[in-house]
């Protein structure tokens, strides 16, 4: 369990270090391409370390009983996460843009009406869901690492984008929200404009990912529990 904790800290810590304080000096020393290579290698190594440590960590008792009520809630949450993930792949101004700032959409629609960080929130929701339905110590360590990387990373991304894209990002922040649905509640955005990629793509990801639990873990997840 200690090895898993160390791996999780390394996974999160190296992402933050390479994305922020170490990025500029490494880019100056090695160039953008070499930096991206270093970043990718470190990310893969620490992720593999965390996965291997997770598999070797001892199983503990469930912290609370998990019945159909929690499974139903988790299933709905994962559908929302899947829609956010699929929708984030289209016209996402948060994506890296070596060629210059990516223009933000003229209005917050679809997944961007929910949050300006739909991909990172989809990962965080995945973490919350797995804490709900598989509440054991080793799952908690991994999911907290993913949640921390996603939500703290999203906040760091806002600060970085404000500095690097002062003509684009502050205006986008005024239309959207960090916290899901906050812009809708405040009247700055409206829940509409979901395209086929978000809806059909999200549905496909949801069905495929929940079905994959059967061959990968030996037990069904999502709607497959009731089919």
KEKE-3310 file (N, C-alpha, C; in steps of 0.2 Angstrom, whole numbers, plus 5000, padded with zeros to 4 digits):
npx = (5004:5010:5019:5010:5005:5016:5018:5007:5008:5020:5015:5005:5013:5024:5017:5012:5024:5031:5022:5021:5032:5044:5043:5046:5060:5065:5060:5067:5080:5080:5071:5055:5049:5057:5055:5041:5042:5049:5040:5030:5036:5039:5026:5020:5028:5026:5012:5011:5018:5010:4998:5003:5007:4995:4988:4996:4994:4986:4970:4957:4943:4927:4922:4909:4892:4888:4875:4861:4856:4867:4874:4865:4866:4879:4880:4872:4880:4892:4888:4885:4899:4904:4898:4903:4917:4917:4912:4921:4931:4929:4932:4939:4945:4954:4964:4981:4990:5002:5003:4997:4985:4970:4954:4941:4924:4910:4899:4895:4891:4883:4894:4902:4894:4891:4903:4919:4930:4927:4934:4943:4934:4927:4936:4938:4925:4924:4933:4926:4915:4921:4925:4913:4907:4917:4923:4937:4954:4965:4959:4954:4966:4971:4960:4959:4971:4969:4958:4963:4973:4966:4956:4963:4973:4965:4962:4974:4977:4968:4974:4986:4982:4976:4987:4994:4985:4978:4969:4959:4956:4951:4939:4932:4931:4922:4910:4908:4910:4920:4916:4904:4889:4887:4888:4876:4867:4869:4865:4873:4876:4867:4859:4860:4863:4870:4880:4881:4893:4895:4883:4880:4893:4897:4887:4891:4905:4901:4893:4903:4914:4908:4904:4916:4921:4917:4925:4937:4937:4929:4916:4900:4896:4888:4873:4874:4874:4860:4855)
npy = (4994:5006:5008:5010:5022:5030:5029:5035:5048:5052:5051:5062:5072:5074:5077:5090:5097:5096:5103:5116:5124:5118:5118:5129:5131:5118:5118:5129:5123:5111:5112:5113:5101:5090:5092:5089:5075:5071:5074:5065:5052:5052:5053:5041:5031:5034:5032:5018:5013:5016:5008:4995:4995:4996:4984:4975:4979:4976:4969:4977:4978:4983:5000:5004:4998:4993:4995:4992:5005:5014:5010:5013:5027:5029:5024:5034:5045:5041:5041:5055:5059:5053:5059:5072:5070:5065:5077:5086:5084:5092:5107:5113:5125:5124:5115:5111:5123:5125:5133:5145:5155:5146:5150:5153:5146:5156:5157:5149:5133:5116:5104:5114:5123:5117:5116:5124:5115:5101:5089:5087:5087:5076:5065:5067:5065:5051:5046:5050:5041:5028:5028:5028:5015:5006:5005:5004:5004:5005:5008:5021:5028:5029:5035:5047:5053:5054:5063:5074:5078:5081:5091:5101:5103:5109:5121:5127:5127:5137:5149:5149:5150:5163:5171:5168:5170:5183:5190:5181:5170:5176:5182:5170:5164:5172:5168:5155:5142:5135:5126:5113:5117:5129:5141:5140:5140:5153:5160:5163:5154:5142:5126:5118:5114:5102:5092:5079:5072:5074:5068:5055:5050:5051:5042:5030:5029:5027:5015:5006:5007:5003:4990:4984:4981:4969:4958:4963:4965:4955:4957:4965:4982:4997:4999:4985:4978:4975:4969)
npz = (5000:5004:4993:4983:4987:4986:4972:4967:4972:4965:4952:4951:4956:4947:4936:4939:4942:4929:4921:4925:4935:4930:4917:4908:4910:4905:4892:4887:4888:4881:4870:4863:4857:4863:4876:4876:4874:4885:4895:4891:4893:4906:4912:4907:4913:4927:4927:4924:4934:4945:4941:4942:4955:4961:4958:4965:4978:4994:4997:5005:5017:5012:5014:5015:5013:4996:4986:4975:4974:4975:4964:4953:4954:4952:4938:4931:4934:4927:4914:4912:4913:4902:4892:4894:4891:4878:4871:4874:4865:4854:4847:4858:4868:4878:4874:4870:4861:4850:4839:4841:4851:4853:4846:4857:4857:4851:4860:4875:4874:4874:4881:4886:4891:4903:4910:4908:4908:4903:4900:4910:4921:4918:4921:4934:4939:4936:4945:4957:4956:4956:4969:4976:4972:4974:4987:4994:5001:4992:4980:4984:4985:4972:4965:4972:4968:4954:4954:4961:4952:4941:4945:4952:4943:4933:4938:4939:4925:4921:4927:4920:4907:4908:4909:4897:4887:4887:4880:4876:4886:4898:4894:4890:4902:4908:4902:4905:4918:4931:4941:4938:4930:4936:4929:4921:4931:4936:4925:4914:4904:4894:4894:4881:4863:4862:4852:4840:4842:4856:4861:4855:4854:4868:4873:4867:4872:4886:4885:4880:4889:4902:4899:4897:4909:4912:4905:4909:4923:4928:4933:4931:4926:4926:4916:4912:4923:4925:4914)
capx = (5000:5015:5022:5005:5004:5022:5017:5001:5011:5024:5011:5002:5018:5028:5013:5012:5031:5033:5017:5022:5038:5049:5041:5050:5068:5066:5059:5073:5086:5080:5066:5048:5048:5061:5051:5035:5045:5051:5034:5026:5039:5038:5019:5019:5032:5023:5006:5012:5020:5004:4994:5007:5007:4988:4987:4999:4992:4982:4963:4954:4936:4923:4921:4902:4889:4886:4869:4858:4855:4873:4876:4861:4869:4886:4879:4870:4886:4897:4885:4887:4906:4906:4896:4908:4923:4916:4911:4927:4936:4927:4932:4941:4950:4959:4969:4988:4990:5008:5003:4994:4979:4964:4948:4935:4918:4907:4895:4896:4885:4884:4897:4905:4889:4891:4910:4924:4935:4924:4938:4946:4929:4925:4941:4936:4918:4926:4936:4921:4911:4924:4925:4906:4905:4922:4927:4943:4959:4969:4955:4954:4972:4971:4955:4960:4976:4966:4953:4967:4977:4961:4953:4969:4976:4960:4962:4981:4976:4965:4979:4991:4979:4975:4993:4997:4980:4974:4964:4955:4954:4946:4932:4929:4929:4916:4904:4908:4912:4925:4911:4899:4882:4887:4887:4869:4863:4870:4862:4878:4876:4861:4860:4858:4868:4874:4880:4881:4899:4894:4878:4881:4900:4896:4884:4896:4910:4898:4892:4909:4918:4905:4904:4923:4922:4915:4931:4943:4937:4925:4910:4897:4895:4883:4867:4875:4872:4853:4853)
capy = (5000:5012:5008:5013:5029:5033:5030:5040:5055:5053:5052:5068:5077:5075:5081:5097:5100:5097:5107:5122:5127:5115:5118:5134:5130:5112:5120:5133:5119:5105:5113:5110:5094:5086:5093:5085:5068:5070:5074:5059:5047:5052:5052:5034:5028:5035:5028:5011:5011:5016:5003:4989:4995:4995:4977:4971:4981:4971:4971:4979:4977:4989:5005:5005:4993:4995:4991:4995:5013:5017:5008:5017:5034:5029:5023:5040:5049:5039:5044:5062:5060:5051:5065:5078:5068:5065:5083:5090:5083:5096:5115:5114:5130:5122:5111:5115:5126:5128:5138:5151:5153:5143:5154:5151:5147:5163:5156:5142:5128:5109:5103:5120:5127:5114:5118:5125:5110:5095:5083:5086:5085:5069:5061:5068:5061:5044:5045:5050:5035:5022:5028:5026:5009:5001:5009:5001:5009:5006:5012:5028:5031:5030:5039:5054:5055:5057:5069:5080:5080:5084:5098:5106:5105:5113:5128:5129:5129:5144:5154:5149:5153:5170:5174:5167:5171:5188:5192:5175:5166:5179:5182:5163:5162:5176:5165:5148:5141:5130:5121:5111:5120:5135:5146:5139:5143:5161:5163:5165:5149:5138:5119:5117:5114:5096:5089:5071:5069:5073:5064:5049:5048:5049:5036:5025:5028:5024:5008:5002:5007:4999:4983:4982:4979:4961:4955:4966:4964:4949:4959:4970:4988:5001:4995:4978:4974:4974:4966)
capz = (5000:5004:4986:4979:4989:4983:4965:4966:4973:4959:4946:4952:4957:4941:4931:4941:4941:4922:4918:4928:4937:4926:4909:4904:4909:4901:4885:4885:4887:4876:4865:4864:4855:4868:4882:4876:4874:4892:4899:4890:4895:4914:4913:4906:4918:4933:4927:4924:4941:4949:4940:4945:4963:4963:4957:4970:4985:4997:4997:5012:5017:5009:5019:5016:5008:4990:4984:4968:4974:4973:4957:4949:4954:4948:4931:4928:4934:4922:4908:4911:4912:4896:4887:4895:4888:4871:4869:4875:4860:4849:4848:4865:4868:4883:4871:4869:4854:4848:4833:4844:4854:4850:4848:4861:4854:4852:4866:4879:4872:4875:4887:4888:4896:4910:4913:4903:4908:4903:4900:4917:4926:4917:4924:4941:4940:4936:4952:4963:4955:4959:4977:4978:4971:4976:4993:4997:5002:4986:4975:4986:4984:4965:4963:4974:4964:4948:4956:4962:4946:4936:4947:4954:4936:4929:4941:4937:4918:4921:4929:4915:4901:4909:4908:4891:4882:4890:4875:4875:4891:4903:4891:4890:4909:4910:4899:4908:4925:4933:4944:4933:4930:4940:4924:4920:4937:4936:4919:4909:4899:4894:4893:4874:4859:4862:4845:4839:4845:4863:4863:4852:4856:4875:4874:4865:4877:4892:4885:4879:4896:4907:4897:4897:4916:4912:4903:4913:4931:4930:4936:4926:4928:4922:4914:4911:4929:4926:4908)
cpx = (5004:5017:5016:5004:5010:5021:5012:5004:5016:5020:5008:5008:5022:5024:5013:5019:5032:5028:5018:5029:5044:5049:5046:5057:5069:5065:5065:5079:5086:5075:5059:5047:5051:5057:5045:5037:5046:5045:5030:5029:5038:5030:5017:5022:5028:5016:5006:5014:5014:4999:4997:5006:5000:4986:4990:4997:4986:4975:4960:4946:4933:4921:4913:4899:4887:4880:4867:4857:4861:4875:4872:4864:4875:4885:4877:4876:4891:4894:4886:4894:4908:4904:4901:4915:4922:4916:4917:4932:4934:4928:4934:4946:4956:4965:4976:4987:4997:5008:4999:4988:4973:4958:4943:4929:4914:4902:4896:4890:4888:4888:4901:4901:4889:4898:4915:4930:4931:4928:4940:4940:4926:4929:4939:4930:4920:4929:4931:4917:4914:4925:4919:4905:4911:4926:4931:4949:4963:4965:4955:4960:4973:4966:4956:4966:4973:4962:4958:4971:4972:4958:4958:4972:4971:4961:4969:4981:4973:4970:4984:4988:4977:4981:4995:4992:4976:4969:4958:4952:4949:4939:4928:4927:4923:4909:4903:4909:4916:4920:4906:4892:4882:4885:4879:4865:4863:4867:4867:4878:4869:4862:4857:4864:4873:4874:4880:4887:4898:4889:4879:4888:4900:4893:4888:4901:4907:4896:4898:4913:4915:4905:4911:4925:4921:4922:4937:4943:4933:4918:4907:4896:4890:4876:4868:4874:4865:4851:4855)
cpy = (5006:5013:5012:5020:5033:5034:5035:5047:5057:5055:5060:5074:5079:5079:5088:5101:5101:5102:5114:5125:5124:5116:5123:5133:5123:5114:5124:5128:5114:5107:5110:5103:5089:5086:5088:5077:5066:5069:5067:5053:5046:5050:5044:5030:5028:5031:5021:5009:5011:5010:4996:4989:4994:4987:4973:4973:4977:4974:4972:4978:4984:4993:5006:5000:4996:4991:4994:5002:5016:5016:5012:5024:5034:5028:5030:5045:5048:5041:5051:5063:5058:5056:5071:5076:5068:5073:5088:5089:5088:5103:5116:5119:5129:5118:5115:5117:5129:5133:5144:5150:5150:5147:5150:5151:5154:5162:5149:5138:5121:5108:5109:5124:5124:5116:5119:5120:5103:5089:5082:5084:5078:5064:5061:5064:5053:5042:5045:5043:5029:5022:5026:5019:5003:5004:5005:5005:5010:5009:5019:5031:5033:5035:5046:5057:5058:5063:5075:5082:5083:5091:5103:5108:5109:5120:5131:5131:5136:5149:5154:5152:5160:5174:5174:5169:5177:5190:5187:5172:5170:5180:5175:5162:5166:5172:5158:5148:5135:5124:5119:5114:5126:5141:5146:5142:5151:5164:5165:5160:5145:5131:5117:5116:5108:5093:5082:5069:5069:5068:5056:5046:5047:5043:5030:5023:5025:5017:5004:5001:5003:4992:4980:4979:4971:4957:4957:4964:4958:4951:4965:4976:4992:4997:4988:4974:4972:4970:4958)
cpz = (5000:4997:4982:4980:4986:4975:4963:4967:4967:4953:4946:4952:4951:4936:4932:4940:4934:4919:4920:4929:4932:4919:4906:4904:4905:4894:4882:4884:4882:4870:4866:4863:4860:4874:4882:4876:4881:4896:4897:4893:4903:4915:4912:4911:4925:4933:4927:4931:4946:4948:4943:4952:4965:4963:4963:4977:4988:4997:5004:5011:5014:5015:5020:5011:5002:4987:4977:4968:4972:4966:4952:4948:4950:4941:4928:4928:4928:4915:4907:4910:4905:4890:4888:4891:4881:4868:4870:4869:4854:4851:4855:4866:4873:4880:4870:4862:4852:4843:4835:4847:4850:4851:4851:4857:4856:4858:4869:4878:4874:4881:4890:4892:4903:4913:4907:4903:4908:4903:4907:4922:4924:4920:4932:4943:4940:4942:4957:4962:4958:4966:4979:4978:4973:4982:4997:4997:4996:4981:4977:4984:4976:4963:4965:4970:4957:4949:4957:4956:4941:4939:4949:4947:4932:4932:4939:4929:4917:4922:4923:4909:4902:4907:4901:4885:4885:4886:4874:4881:4896:4900:4891:4897:4911:4907:4902:4915:4926:4936:4939:4935:4934:4935:4922:4925:4937:4930:4913:4903:4900:4891:4886:4870:4859:4855:4845:4842:4853:4865:4861:4854:4864:4876:4872:4870:4883:4891:4884:4886:4901:4905:4898:4904:4916:4911:4907:4920:4933:4933:4932:4930:4924:4921:4913:4917:4929:4919:4908)
residu = (UNK:UNK:UNK:UNK:UNK:UNK:UNK:UNK:UNK:UNK:UNK:UNK:UNK:UNK:UNK:UNK:UNK:UNK:UNK:UNK:UNK:UNK:UNK:UNK:UNK:UNK:UNK:UNK:UNK:UNK:UNK:UNK:UNK:UNK:UNK:UNK:UNK:UNK:UNK:UNK:UNK:UNK:UNK:UNK:UNK:UNK:UNK:UNK:UNK:UNK:UNK:UNK:UNK:UNK:UNK:UNK:UNK:UNK:UNK:UNK:UNK:UNK:UNK:UNK:UNK:UNK:UNK:UNK:UNK:UNK:UNK:UNK:UNK:UNK:UNK:UNK:UNK:UNK:UNK:UNK:UNK:UNK:UNK:UNK:UNK:UNK:UNK:UNK:UNK:UNK:UNK:UNK:UNK:UNK:UNK:UNK:UNK:UNK:UNK:UNK:UNK:UNK:UNK:UNK:UNK:UNK:UNK:UNK:UNK:UNK:UNK:UNK:UNK:UNK:UNK:UNK:UNK:UNK:UNK:UNK:UNK:UNK:UNK:UNK:UNK:UNK:UNK:UNK:UNK:UNK:UNK:UNK:UNK:UNK:UNK:UNK:UNK:UNK:UNK:UNK:UNK:UNK:UNK:UNK:UNK:UNK:UNK:UNK:UNK:UNK:UNK:UNK:UNK:UNK:UNK:UNK:UNK:UNK:UNK:UNK:UNK:UNK:UNK:UNK:UNK:UNK:UNK:UNK:UNK:UNK:UNK:UNK:UNK:UNK:UNK:UNK:UNK:UNK:UNK:UNK:UNK:UNK:UNK:UNK:UNK:UNK:UNK:UNK:UNK:UNK:UNK:UNK:UNK:UNK:UNK:UNK:UNK:UNK:UNK:UNK:UNK:UNK:UNK:UNK:UNK:UNK:UNK:UNK:UNK:UNK:UNK:UNK:UNK:UNK:UNK:UNK:UNK:UNK:UNK:UNK:UNK:UNK:UNK:UNK:UNK:UNK:UNK)
# end
